[in-house]
Amino acid sequence: MSDLDNFRQETKEWLDKNCPPTMRSGAPSNAPVDEVWGGKKAKYKNPESKIWLDRMGEKGWTMPTVPKEYGGGGLSKEEVKILNEEMFAIGARQPLLSFGIWMLAPVLLEYGTEEQKQKHIPKIIKGEIRWCQGYSEPGSGSDLASLATKAEDKGDHFLVNGQKIWTSYADHADWIFALVRTGPKEPKHDGISFLLIDMDNKGVSTKPITLISGKSPFCETFFDDVEVPKENLIGDLNKGWTIAKKLLQHERKFISNFGLAAAMGSKKDVVSIAKKHFGELDGEIANPIFRSKVIDHKMKEHAFGLTLQRAGDEGGKASAVASMFKYYGTEHNKRRHELMVAASGINGLAWDGDEFDQDEKNLTRAWLRTKGNSIEGGTSEVQLNVISKRVLELPSS
Ligand SMILES: Cc1cc2nc3c(=O)[nH]c(=O)nc-3n(C[C@H](O)[C@H](O)[C@H](O)COP(=O)(O)OP(=O)(O)OC[C@H]3O[C@@H](n4cnc5c(N)ncnc54)[C@H](O)[C@@H]3O)c2cc1C
């Protein structure tokens, strides 16, 4: 047996022994399903969610390619592919959703000191600390570099004052990675630093923003005379813009995956919804016009999936190219949800009431949520600007 065959066998056995029954799809169970984000404030409705997180975290398989010295799995690209295939084969749930994994840890690996890596990455991998992202401010979204939250040098610490907005899940987070202005006199891109701030620090507060749906997925985050130790600065003073951009590339790479049908709100596929509403003819959606729309959509999705896979196989490092995938993936996800709502006929846009089933009500909420996909991590218009400047290298004016 080759090394990879051995690895597959061991992985299979390990998953079989350690993946709890309710963490596998298809397992007959009424156990509640958790969205597992980890952190000190986490609550688990299903105890097996925590068991699964702990086991995968201990193994380092929540970030399988990260070196073992930082608590990762230390796996090669080929081994990660096998791990994913074997998890897929038993329908294993992702043990952890995490801004730390998708965004912060990759830039810490690139820009952090050895001490910073040792301190933060293992806790991200084990889901012990939950992170949020402090980039946007009331006056700084697309023009992020105009941000005004200031961090003054006070000798052994920075004194941070200002406000962030749209900070997803800040009220559940333990720490925030934030962009702050440390060089008020420098040109705007040259006066920004990248700072890690413990949300338990005196002077940090959050105020959830309540949406029309009643949910509060994001917050305003305030910093009032917050003392942050100097050791929490990542990279050099006033050089945070480079790190900020790199983190956005990792974020955009992650968000691109929403374009694949396996992402949010897709427990029911557009085909099954359309068959329910339009009926079936020879196993196909009966309505020929809608059927051709779905075929066109599915072909684009398949091509997108293959392109993402090829980019990954060819190295897939975070770069400006992530803007292309982010743009296409999020616009495609919006179109898929539009199609699903259209396919639901008069049960589309279900919100409340006994005449609708839970899937229909969930779909409306998921459809609304997709509208944010082409805004979060930078809007589609901003992605097009990045693509024209940084990928196609077109002249600016
Ligand atoms: C679901 C969701 C989650 C989010 N989570 C976070 C988070 O956790 N942390 C965080 O820091 N932020 C978060 N954000 C904020 C997000 O990053 C910003 O909303 C986004 O960058 C746009 O900024 P803005 O809202 O200020 O819009 P604006 O920048 O005011 O843009 C308004 C409109 O003008 C267009 N526009 C602006 N400038 C240009 C230009 N140069 N060329 C062409 N068009 C332009 C935009 O495309 C947009 O259509 C989140 C947003 C959403 C929707």
The ligand as an ORCA input file, in Angstrom:
! r2SCAN-3c Opt
* xyz 0 1
  C     -23.790     40.338      5.523
  C     -22.700     41.331      5.776
  C     -21.725     41.055      6.725
  C     -20.705     41.981      6.972
  N     -19.785     41.697      7.942
  C     -18.798     42.584      8.197
  C     -17.848     42.330      9.243
  O     -17.908     41.309      9.930
  N     -16.883     43.240      9.476
  C     -16.775     44.389      8.749
  O     -15.841     45.149      8.989
  N     -17.677     44.666      7.761
  C     -18.679     43.804      7.490
  N     -19.609     44.090      6.505
  C     -19.553     45.382      5.828
  C     -19.096     45.329      4.387
  O     -17.734     45.050      4.291
  C     -19.466     46.686      3.743
  O     -20.875     46.802      3.782
  C     -18.984     46.796      2.322
  O     -17.586     46.870      2.271
  C     -19.585     48.022      1.596
  O     -19.409     49.172      2.340
  P     -20.648     50.154      2.648
  O     -21.738     49.337      3.226
  O     -20.130     51.278      3.458
  O     -21.147     50.678      1.224
  P     -20.556     51.873      0.384
  O     -19.074     51.769      0.337
  O     -21.147     53.137      0.882
  O     -21.117     51.549     -1.058
  C     -22.448     51.936     -1.488
  C     -22.581     51.560     -2.948
  O     -21.651     52.324     -3.734
  C     -20.854     51.458     -4.537
  N     -19.473     51.971     -4.619
  C     -18.744     52.498     -3.620
  N     -17.518     52.833     -4.054
  C     -17.467     52.480     -5.364
  C     -16.462     52.553     -6.362
  N     -15.242     53.064     -6.111
  N     -16.754     52.074     -7.600
  C     -17.979     51.555     -7.883
  N     -18.984     51.474     -6.963
  C     -18.716     51.922     -5.722
  C     -20.860     50.129     -3.801
  O     -20.605     49.050     -4.695
  C     -22.278     50.103     -3.242
  O     -23.167     49.629     -4.226
  C     -20.641     43.187      6.243
  C     -21.628     43.454      5.274
  C     -22.651     42.553      5.044
  C     -23.699     42.867      4.019
*
